[in-house]
Amino acid sequence: MGNKVLFIDNAGRFPLISKILSREGYEVDTADSGEDGIEQLESRSDDVVIMVDSPTAQVWTTVERIRNLTNAPIIVISLNASTETSVKAIKAGADYFLRKYFGPRELLARINSLLQRNRSISIRGG
C-alpha cells in the first residue's frame, strides 16, 4: 500500500492532483474544505497533507489546526496568494507553499523529499 495523502481542495480547482497522486501509487483521500480535512485527520493518520488555498479562508489558521493534529508534512498550493499569506502559512507549520504555476513533477518531487526527510527523522528516533 502506498503513502497516504490527504488532499484538501478548498477551491475545487485542482481535481487532477488527486488523479496524478493515485497514478503514482499514493493512497489519496480528499476533502472539500479545511474543516472536512481536519475532521478526517482527527480519526486517522496521513503521511502528507496537501491543501489548496481558498480566497475566502485564512489558510494559515487551517494549517495551524492541522499542525496541532499531526506532524505529517503540509504542502499549501495557492492560485494567487500574497507573500504575506505564504509567510503566515509557513510560520503556522506548512512545509512548502507552492504558487501556481508548477508542474506535477515538481509537486511529486516535493512530496518525495518531505517523505524521505520524515523517514530519516523516524529512523534516527527524532
N, C-alpha and C positions, 0 to 999 in steps of 0.2 A: 504494500500500500504506500502511496506517495505522501509527501509532506502535506499537511492540512493548511489551507489558506482560507481565511475569512475575507471576502470581498464585499465591502460596503460601498454601494454605488448610490450615494445621496442624490446625484444629479440625473441618474438614469441615462447617462450619455456614453457609457463605455461597456456595452454588452459583450463586445469581442474579447475583452480582457479575460473574463472567466472561461471563454472557449479556448483561448490560447493557453491559459494555465492548465486546463484539463488535458489538452492535447499534449502538453509537455509532461504529464504524469502527476500533476498536483491534484489533490482531492479538494475541490472548491465548494464552499458553501457561500451563499450570497445573502445579503441583507439590503433592504431598500432605504434604510436610514441609520444614522448613528445609534438611535435608541434601540432599533431592532438588533443591530450588531452587538450592542452592549448586553442585551438580554441573552443572545446566543452565547456570548463569552462567559456569562455567569454560570452556564450549565455544561461547558465543555472547554477544551483547550485547543488552540490552533498554533501552528508553527510560525505563521506570518499573518499580519493583518494589513490589508490594503484598503485605503479609504479614499473615495473621491470627494473632494471639497465641494460644498454647495454654496451658492451665493447667498442663501438665506440662513446659513448656520455659521457659528463661530467654531471653526474646525478645531482650534486649539483646546476648547473646552471638552470636546469629544475625545480628543487624543489623551488628555489628562485623565478622563474617566476610564478609558481603555487601559492606560498605563497602570492605573490602580488595580486592575483586574488581572493583568498578565505582563510577563516580561518578554512576550513574543515581539519580534521586530515589527515596527509600524512604518508603512510607506504611505504618504499622502500624495495624491495626484490632484492637480488643480488646472483649471482652464485658464484662469487669468488672475491669480492671487497676487497681491502686492508683496513686496519684500517683507513688510511688517507682519503680514499674515504668516508667511513661511517661517520667519524667525520665531514668532509666538508658538507655532506648531512644533518646531524643533525643541524649543525650550520646555514645552509641555511633555515631550517624550518621543516625538516622531524621530525615526532613524534617518529617513530620507524624505525630501519634499521635491516631487517632480512636477515641473510645469509642462503642459502640452506645448510643444510637440516633441515626442520621444517615440522611439520605435520599440516593438515588442522585445527585440534582443537586448536593448538597454534595461528594460524592466526585468527581464529574466536574469540578466547579469547581476542586477542589484539584489534581487531576491536570493539568488545563489550565494552571493557574497555575505549577506546577513545570516543565512542558514549556516554557512561554514564558520562564521565568527561565533555563532551561538554554540555550535558543536564543539568548537575549540575551548570555549569557556566551560562548557559542561564537563569535558574530559579533564580539564585542569582542576575541576572542583569549584569553580567560581560562581 
